[in-house]
Amino acid sequence: MTPAIVAENLSKRFVLRHNRAGELKVRFLGLFDGRKRETREEFWALQGVSATIAHGEAVAVVGRNGSGKSTFLKLVAGLYRPTGGRLLMARDARIGTMIELGVGFHGELTGQENVMLNTSIHGLRREQAEAIYPAIVEYSGLAHFMDVPIKNYSSGMHMRLGFAIAAHLDPDILLLDEVFAVGDAEFQGQCIRTINQFRARGKTILFVSHSAVAVRAVCDRVLVLEHGRLMFDGPVDRGLEHYEQLVGGGPLRT
């Protein structure tokens, strides 16, 4: 199969600023008190990660908090630029993302306005957005709330609308980060069915989750990250076992 995503020695570094002070008085005091001075620390969220994901694959990315899972997805989504290495994507691939609750939403705008905003960001013309709008509303189950500002939505409502938009953009690559962390069981089941329909149509799925049940239901391959490094790349059951061993017997949620 042809590759959809190729990571070659991919790395991402952040600079953490400690004791950052905006006030002139505080910065002045730092001249005399080392405890108040700003210090900077390099943090490598990803280090030398190499993996090839083919068209039509559904791949889970698992690991402890801070292992680099979300950073990897944000690099694929184009939200971050790599510090080192290369990240190659299939030409003209449309990417649908559900990475963080609320990302891409404007709190003061209504649900309907946010749908139009999100679809335009992904390159849809107004008439294209209006054509898929009814399906997005029906899928999300939020028909009575589409004229309500997003800032009044619960986390579950955010997830419903965000996933409904991502699903109806008909992406070639779908990026999902903890999409099942909120929302009721019925909607989670609906999401899994949609993801499996995407797989049947040859779409590529990159899926971050702490749920072993969801990983087994959606994916056939697992990448295990630890401290920004790729520790395992292989079948789901072996990958989940490797993760459990890595954290000292603490399994993913079931």
N, C-alpha and C positions, 0 to 999 in steps of 0.2 A: 504493500500500500504506500501511496505517496505521503510525505510528511505534511502536517498542517502547522506544527510548531516544532522548532529546533532550538534548543538552548545549548550553547557551547561555552563551557567554563564560565557560566553566568555568575556575576557578583554584583552586590549592591551594598554600598556603604552610606551610613548616615552619620552626621556630626551632632552629638548630643551636647547641649549647652546647660551646664549646671550653675545655679545661683545667678541666673540671668536677671539683670536689673535694668529697668527702664528709666528709673528716676536718677537724676544727676547726683542727688544727695547720697543715695545708696552706692553709686559707683565711686563717689569720692571717699566714702568710708572704707570701701574695699582696698584703697591704697594703703590703709593703716592696719586693716584686719584681714588676714589671709582667708579666714573662714567666710568672708562676705564677697570674695573675689569670684568673678566668673571664670569657670574652667570649661574646657572643651574635651570631649572624649569621642573617639571613633568607635562606631558600632557597625559591624558587618552583619547585616540581616541575611545575606546570601553569600556563599563562598564557593566558587568553582563548581556550580551545578551544571551538569550536562545530561540532557534527556531529549529524545525524539518522540513526538506524539503524532501518530498517523491520522489521516482523515478517517472519521468513523469510530475512533477509539473513545472510550469513556474511562478517564483516569482520575483516581482519587489522590489527593495530596493530604497526608496526615502527619501529625507531629504535635508535640506539646506547644502550649502557648509560647510565642516568641521564637519558634523554630524557623520562621521564614515563609510559612505557607501563604499568608495574605500578600506578602511582598512579591512572591513569585507571580501570583495572579495579577497584581497591579502592574508588574512589568509586562506581562502578556497583553494586558488591556491598554497599555500605552500611558498609564497614569504616572509611572516612574520611568526614568531612563537608566540603563545599566551603568554601573561604575566600571565594570570590566567584563570581558567576554562578549559574546554575540547572542542576539535573539532574533531568529528568522521566522517570519510568518508567511503562510500561503498568500500568494498575490491576490488582491481584491477580496480577501475573506472578510465577511461581515461578522463582527464580534458583538455578541449580546452579553451584558454583564449584570450580575447581581452580587456585588462584592461587599458593600456595606449598606445597612439600612439608612435610607435618606440621601445617599450619594446621588447627585443629579437632580434632586428635588429641591424646590424653593418653598420654604415654609409658609410664606405669605400667599402663595398661589394656590388655587383650588386643585383638586384631583384632575379635573378635565384640563386645566391649563398646564399642569405638570406633564400630563400625557403628551400634549402638543409640544412642550418644550423638549422632553426626552426624545421624542421621535425626530424632531428637527435636528437635535444634536447628532443623532445617528444617520443623518443624511436623507431622511424622508421628506418629500414635498408635502405641502399642506393637504392636497387632495389624497395622497397616499395615507397620511395620518388619519384623516377623517374616514377613510374606507375601513381601517382596522379598529377604529375607536370603539364601535359597538361590541366587537368581539373581546376587546381588552376589558371593557366594563363587565360584560357577562362572566368572563373567566374569573375576574377578581372578586365578584360578588359584592361590589361596593356601589351599586347603582344609586343608592339613597345618599351617598356621601361624596359624589363627584363634584358637587358645588360647594363643598366645605374645604377651607384651607388645610393644607397638608399638616401644618403645625398642630392641628387638633386630632390627627390620626394616632392610633395606638401603634406599637411596634409591629403587631400582627397585621394591621391594615397597611402599614408601609411595605411589609414583605409581600402581601398579596398584590398590591398595585405594581411594585417593582418587578416581581416575577412575571406578572401578566404582560407587562410591557416588553420585557426581555424575550418572552416566549413568542410574542406575536411580531417581533421584528424579523422572524425567520432567519436567525443567525446561522452562519456556517460553523462558528465556534461559540460555545456557550460557557461562560465562566461563572461558577456558583461558589460563594463563600458562606458557609453556615446558613444556607437558605432554610434549613429545617429547625433552626434554633428557636424560632418563634412560630406562632400560628398553630391552628388546631390540627388534629389528626386527619380530618377529612381533607383539608386543603393540602397537607403534606402528601397524602395519597394521590391527590390530583397532580401535584408537582412531579411525583415519581412517574406517573403514567405519561405525563408530557415529555419528561426526559427520555423515557424509553421509546416514545414515538420518534423523538429526534434521532435516537440511536438507530432505529429501524430505517430512517431516511438517510443514514450515512453522515449525520452531523458529528462534530467533535465536541466532547464534554470534558471540562476540567473542573473538578469538584472537590472543594475543601469541606471536610466535615469531621465532627467528633462522634458521629453516630455510626457504629459498626453495621447496624441494620440497614441504614441508608446507603452506606458504601457498598454492601453486598447486593442491594437491590438495584443499584445504578451502574456500578463499575466492574470491570474485569481486569484491572491493573491498578497497582498502588505504588506511589512514590512516598517514601518515609523521609522526612527532614528532621534534623536535630542540630541545633545551634547553627542553622544556615547551610548545613552540608547535607548532601544526598547520601543517605545511609542504606537505602534499599530501593530497588526498582524491579517489580515482578508481579506475580499473581496475587489476587486479593487476600486469600486465606493466609498465605505465607507472609504477606506484607503486614496484615493485622497482628499476626503472631510476633513478627519482628518488632513492631511498635510496642506490644505488651512487654516483651523482654527488655526493650530499651528503657521503659519507665518503671521497671522493677515489678512487673506483674499487674500493673494497673491498666485494665482494658479500656477500649473506647466504650462509650455509652451503648447500651443495647436497647 
